[in-house]
């Protein structure tokens, strides 16, 4: 009965909103008319879904920290690993397309797609060099690759796939690569003994604490990225589970944050932490 009442209310709301929008010239009236029309349209769609398909059965929301596993050529792998492979295939294919089309005959005065790609590469290179005080030329490719992979993995959630970054093993793998680069650059700049001495600066007393702190870097970076991406995924799943047929449009709007803006923030944080730790390893004490 309630569904039919709300359905009857929604139609006049849409009609009033459209009439006000087309009959008035006031900006405030247009905003109010759009709001009324959207509310009426939302009620109409959700009530029709309830009437046609019935109210969805209440389900218990279950979530496992560890992703489901599948067999791939006789090997048992996590589903997030497969999604990571998909993201890699997308990026490799895109890189090949750009190389064979945009940069097949690069121009001295770039325009269009070539200009866009060069601006992105220059921006990443400038930021990398600024954070590592001129040591970031070799790091630019790595940073751009990691950032592209993180963003692509996050956008897979738009297709209702579990993002690979919600798997602690994936984020730990990325953090472990950062940890290796920290020590590689530190040893390259200072040598093995110099790297060890830097951990004992300003006094040997701090050496065990600095060592523990450095060893904790991949763990902290992995858990930070994992926790933030997992939290966003759980919020969207909770919305779908709680709203049922009333989820028309709402998860999509919030998904713009949790599946687009939020991953970009986490990517920026991960990249910045990587460069900061590398800079600390190479700076002279």
ABEGO torsion letter per residue (X at the ends): XAAAAAAAAAAAAAAAAAAAAAABABAAAAAAAAAAAAAAAAAAAAAAAAAAAEBBBBBBBBBBABBBBBBBGGBBBBAAAAAAAAAAAAAAAAAAAAAAAAAABBBABBBEAAAAAAAAAAAAAAAAAAAAGGAAAAAAAAAAAAAAAAAAAAAAAAAGBBBAAABAAAAAAAAAAAAAAAAAAAAAAAEAAAAAAAAAOABAAAAAAAAAAAAAAAAAAAAAAAAAAAAAAAAAAAAAAAAEAAABGAAAAAAAAAAAAAAAAAAAAAAAAAAAAAAAAABBX
